[in-house]
Amino acid sequence: VRFAAALCYLPFASVVFGLITLLKFPHISFAVFPVRQAFALFVVWFFSLVLVSYVLWIGILFWLVLFFFSVRVGFMAWLGREVTFPGITPLIRYIPVGAIYSHLTGNAFPHHTS
């Protein structure tokens, strides 16, 4: 579970690993937290692509900072810790992972365990 959680923070692949983790470990709350962050992180990485295309130096600086935080938070997830991602974590409660899981599998979202 920790390895799957860490993979959720890979740049640009976060949504793919987030979906895999959600489908594999939907009942474990530690796994669902990085899945939510992975979906939000994917949106931020996409925004950074747009930023780089318009303002190169600011976009590259944004990429470097975002990459540093992704590696740091991914490593902490691999250690088994839930780490907040600055600016992203407050938004993750709006991501409907239960609805995504139900839509992909046709099953109800299971209750969380530790």
C-alpha positions as CSV (number, residue, x, y, z in Angstrom):
1,V,0.0,0.0,0.0
2,R,2.8,2.4,0.8
3,F,4.5,1.8,-2.5
4,A,1.2,2.4,-4.4
5,A,0.7,5.6,-2.4
6,A,4.2,6.8,-3.3
7,L,3.5,6.2,-7.0
8,C,0.5,8.5,-6.8
9,Y,3.0,11.5,-6.6
10,L,4.9,10.8,-9.8
11,P,4.7,13.9,-12.1
12,F,2.2,13.6,-14.9
13,A,1.5,9.9,-14.1
14,S,-0.3,10.7,-10.9
15,V,-3.8,10.2,-12.3
16,V,-2.9,6.8,-13.7
17,F,-1.3,5.5,-10.5
18,G,-4.1,7.2,-8.5
19,L,-6.7,5.2,-10.4
20,I,-4.8,2.0,-10.0
21,T,-4.4,2.6,-6.3
22,L,-8.1,3.5,-6.0
23,L,-9.2,0.3,-7.7
24,K,-6.7,-1.9,-5.8
25,F,-7.1,-0.5,-2.3
26,P,-10.4,1.4,-2.0
27,H,-11.1,0.1,1.5
28,I,-7.8,1.5,3.1
29,S,-8.0,5.1,4.1
30,F,-4.2,5.6,3.9
31,A,-4.4,4.7,0.2
32,V,-7.4,6.9,-0.6
33,F,-5.7,10.1,0.8
34,P,-2.9,10.0,-1.8
35,V,-5.4,9.1,-4.5
36,R,-7.2,12.4,-3.9
37,Q,-4.0,14.3,-3.9
38,A,-2.9,12.5,-7.1
39,F,-6.0,13.8,-8.9
40,A,-5.4,17.3,-7.7
41,L,-1.7,17.1,-8.5
42,F,-2.5,16.1,-12.1
43,V,-4.5,19.2,-12.5
44,V,-1.7,21.3,-11.1
45,W,0.9,19.6,-13.4
46,F,-1.4,20.3,-16.4
47,F,-1.7,23.9,-15.3
48,S,2.1,24.1,-15.2
49,L,2.3,23.0,-18.8
50,V,0.1,25.9,-19.8
51,L,2.2,28.2,-17.6
52,V,5.4,27.0,-19.3
53,S,4.0,27.6,-22.7
54,Y,3.2,31.3,-21.9
55,V,6.0,32.3,-19.4
56,L,9.0,30.1,-19.8
57,W,11.1,31.1,-16.8
58,I,8.2,31.3,-14.3
59,G,6.9,28.0,-15.6
60,I,10.2,26.2,-15.2
61,L,10.6,27.6,-11.7
62,F,7.1,26.3,-10.9
63,W,8.0,22.9,-12.3
64,L,11.1,22.6,-10.2
65,V,9.3,23.6,-7.0
66,L,6.4,21.2,-7.8
67,F,8.8,18.4,-8.7
68,F,10.6,18.9,-5.4
69,F,7.4,18.7,-3.4
70,S,6.2,15.7,-5.4
71,V,9.4,13.8,-4.6
72,R,9.3,14.8,-0.9
73,V,5.6,13.9,-0.4
74,G,6.0,10.6,-2.4
75,F,8.9,9.6,-0.2
76,M,6.9,10.4,2.9
77,A,4.0,8.3,1.6
78,W,6.5,5.4,1.0
79,L,7.5,5.8,4.7
80,G,3.8,5.4,5.6
81,R,3.0,9.0,6.5
82,E,0.2,11.2,5.3
83,V,1.7,14.5,4.3
84,T,-0.2,17.6,3.3
85,F,0.8,19.0,-0.1
86,P,0.9,22.8,0.2
87,G,-2.0,24.4,-1.7
88,I,-3.4,21.1,-2.9
89,T,-4.5,19.3,0.3
90,P,-7.3,21.7,1.2
91,L,-8.9,21.1,-2.2
92,I,-8.9,17.3,-2.1
93,R,-12.1,17.0,-0.1
94,Y,-14.0,18.1,-3.2
95,I,-12.7,15.2,-5.3
96,P,-15.4,12.5,-5.4
97,V,-13.3,9.4,-5.3
98,G,-16.3,7.4,-4.2
99,A,-18.2,8.4,-7.3
100,I,-15.2,7.7,-9.5
101,Y,-14.8,4.2,-7.9
102,S,-18.5,3.4,-8.3
103,H,-18.5,4.6,-11.9
104,L,-15.4,2.5,-12.8
105,T,-16.4,-0.7,-11.0
106,G,-20.2,-0.6,-10.7
107,N,-19.9,-1.3,-7.0
108,A,-20.5,0.9,-4.0
109,F,-17.4,2.6,-2.5
110,P,-16.3,0.4,0.5
111,H,-15.9,1.6,4.1
112,H,-12.4,2.6,5.1
113,T,-10.2,0.7,7.4
114,S,-6.7,1.6,8.6
